[in-house]
Amino acid sequence: MKKLIIFDLDGTLLNTIADLAAATNQALSYYGYPEHTEDAYRFFVGNGINKLFERALPEKERNESNILKIRSRFIPYYNEHNADLSRPYPGITTVIEQLQNAGKLLAVASNKYQEATTKLVHLYFPQIRFAKILGQRENIPPKPDPQILFEILNDTGTEKENTLYVGDSCVDMQTGINAGVATCGASWGFRPRKELEDYQPEFIADSAEDLLRYLDLPAK
């Protein structure tokens, strides 16, 4: 029986793609670079915002200087607008409430920068007592490096075998593999189900309620 459930944020708990796309597009436009469709951003995100900007820039413009320029425009805009269109996925709020009521430890491990991660989790899930809410921080490698999961395991005093990591992308599946914990793919997120299947997670949930069934908890 899993004691600790760690969730990815973007594409798993929250559908944030519209706000991420809008914030990146306004920065690209400011510097005269072409914008992208919202759907394209589903494949740009997942490895932190600097990698997002690298993927969004034209191939010949992908250098550290340009990435930092886009970042300088993105962050103030996104800090103000990151909750304009972002919303929890259907059923996810009820499911994590039920997990909490069942005595599970809950945590968030995201590649979104820490300030935005903390803000959005507290905004959309104020009733949930997360044991840890971790985003990307300076000098901490982003997922799929497992350090963020190890930090949560250490701080909650939880063994790997009592932990489940839930995410929507290959980055998340590889993070779980690297950390040596069981993984659950969230097929409702940004990436195709096939991408999750390729990493052979312990389980793939097609709805938030599937997660309860996997954990042998009653779905309401």
C-alpha positions in Angstrom: 0.0 0.0 0.0 1.5 3.3 -1.1 1.8 5.9 1.8 3.2 8.9 -0.2 1.7 10.1 -3.5 3.8 12.7 -5.3 2.2 14.6 -8.2 3.7 16.5 -11.1 1.9 19.9 -11.5 1.5 21.0 -15.1 -0.4 18.5 -17.1 -1.2 16.4 -14.1 -2.9 18.5 -11.4 -3.5 21.6 -13.5 -4.1 22.3 -17.1 -1.8 25.3 -17.5 -1.0 25.1 -21.2 -3.0 28.2 -22.3 -1.3 30.5 -19.8 2.2 29.1 -20.5 1.6 29.6 -24.2 0.3 33.1 -23.8 3.2 34.2 -21.6 5.8 32.7 -23.9 4.2 34.1 -27.1 4.1 37.6 -25.7 7.8 37.4 -25.0 8.6 35.9 -28.4 6.5 38.6 -30.1 8.2 41.4 -28.1 11.6 40.3 -29.6 10.3 39.7 -33.1 10.2 36.0 -33.0 7.3 33.9 -34.4 4.6 32.7 -32.0 3.3 29.2 -31.7 -0.1 27.5 -31.4 -1.2 26.5 -27.9 -1.1 22.8 -29.0 2.6 23.1 -29.9 3.4 24.1 -26.4 2.2 20.7 -25.2 5.5 19.3 -26.5 7.7 22.3 -25.5 7.0 22.1 -21.8 8.1 19.5 -19.2 11.8 20.3 -18.7 11.6 23.7 -17.0 11.1 27.1 -18.5 14.6 27.6 -19.9 14.1 24.5 -22.0 10.7 25.7 -23.0 12.2 29.0 -24.3 14.9 27.1 -26.1 12.3 24.9 -27.9 10.1 27.9 -28.7 12.9 30.0 -30.3 13.8 29.6 -33.9 16.5 26.9 -34.2 19.3 29.3 -35.2 18.4 31.6 -32.3 18.7 29.0 -29.5 21.5 30.4 -27.4 21.8 31.3 -23.7 21.5 35.1 -24.4 18.2 34.8 -26.2 16.8 32.3 -23.7 17.6 34.8 -20.9 15.9 37.6 -22.9 12.7 35.6 -23.3 12.9 34.6 -19.6 13.1 38.3 -18.6 9.9 39.0 -20.4 8.1 35.8 -19.5 8.4 35.8 -15.7 6.8 39.1 -14.8 4.0 38.4 -17.3 3.5 34.9 -16.1 3.6 35.9 -12.5 0.6 38.2 -13.1 -1.3 35.9 -15.6 -0.5 32.3 -14.6 -4.0 31.8 -13.2 -6.0 33.5 -16.1 -7.0 30.2 -17.8 -5.3 27.5 -15.8 -7.7 25.1 -14.0 -7.6 21.7 -12.2 -8.3 18.7 -14.4 -11.7 17.2 -14.0 -12.1 15.2 -10.8 -8.6 15.8 -9.6 -9.6 18.1 -6.7 -12.1 15.5 -5.3 -9.5 12.7 -5.8 -6.7 14.4 -3.8 -9.2 15.3 -1.1 -10.1 11.6 -0.9 -6.4 10.7 -0.8 -5.9 13.1 2.1 -8.9 11.8 3.9 -7.6 8.3 3.5 -4.4 9.3 5.3 -2.1 9.5 2.4 0.9 11.9 2.4 0.7 14.2 -0.6 3.4 16.2 -2.3 4.1 18.1 -5.5 7.3 17.8 -7.6 7.4 20.2 -10.5 9.8 21.7 -13.1 7.9 24.9 -12.9 9.9 27.6 -11.0 9.3 27.5 -7.3 7.4 30.9 -6.9 4.7 29.9 -9.5 4.5 26.3 -8.2 3.7 27.4 -4.7 1.3 30.1 -5.8 -0.8 27.8 -8.0 -0.9 24.9 -5.6 -2.1 27.1 -2.8 -4.5 28.9 -5.1 -6.3 25.9 -6.5 -5.9 23.4 -3.7 -6.1 25.5 -0.5 -7.8 22.7 1.4 -5.0 20.2 0.8 -2.2 19.9 3.4 0.7 19.0 1.0 3.7 17.6 2.9 6.0 19.3 0.4 5.6 21.6 -2.6 8.7 21.7 -4.6 9.4 23.4 -7.9 12.5 24.2 -9.9 15.1 26.0 -7.8 18.6 27.4 -8.3 21.3 24.8 -8.2 18.8 21.9 -8.1 18.7 19.9 -11.4 15.4 19.7 -13.1 13.5 16.4 -13.6 14.2 13.8 -14.8 17.0 14.1 -12.3 15.6 12.3 -9.2 16.9 14.8 -6.6 13.6 16.5 -6.2 11.9 13.2 -5.4 14.8 12.2 -3.0 14.3 15.5 -1.1 10.6 14.7 -0.7 11.3 11.1 0.5 13.9 12.3 2.9 11.7 15.1 4.4 8.7 12.9 4.8 10.6 9.9 6.1 9.1 7.7 3.4 10.7 4.6 1.8 10.8 4.3 -2.0 8.6 1.2 -2.0 5.9 3.1 -0.2 5.8 5.9 -2.8 4.0 6.5 -6.0 4.9 9.3 -8.5 2.1 10.5 -10.8 2.9 12.5 -14.0 1.8 13.0 -17.6 5.0 12.9 -19.6 8.1 10.9 -20.4 10.1 13.3 -18.2 7.9 12.2 -15.2 8.2 8.5 -16.1 12.0 8.8 -16.3 12.1 10.7 -13.1 10.3 7.9 -11.3 12.6 5.3 -12.9 15.7 7.3 -11.9 14.4 7.6 -8.3 13.5 3.9 -8.1 9.8 4.6 -7.2 6.6 3.3 -8.8 5.2 5.5 -11.5 1.6 6.2 -12.6 1.0 7.9 -16.0 -1.7 10.5 -16.2 -3.0 10.2 -19.8 -5.3 13.2 -19.4 -2.3 15.6 -19.6 -0.2 17.2 -22.2 1.4 14.2 -23.9 0.0 11.2 -25.8 -0.8 8.0 -24.0 1.7 6.1 -26.2 4.5 8.2 -24.7 3.6 7.0 -21.2 3.3 3.4 -22.4 6.8 3.4 -23.8 8.2 3.8 -20.3 6.1 0.9 -18.9 4.8 2.7 -15.7 3.2 0.5 -13.1 -0.2 2.0 -14.0 -1.7 4.4 -16.5 -4.7 6.4 -15.3 -7.1 7.7 -17.9 -9.1 9.7 -15.3 -8.4 11.0 -11.9 -10.8 8.4 -10.4 -8.7 5.6 -11.9 -6.0 6.6 -9.5 -8.3 5.8 -6.6 -9.1 2.4 -8.0 -5.4 1.6 -8.5 -4.8 2.5 -4.8 -7.8 0.3 -3.8 -9.7 3.3 -2.5 -13.5 3.8 -3.3 -14.2 6.3 -6.1 -17.1 8.6 -5.3 
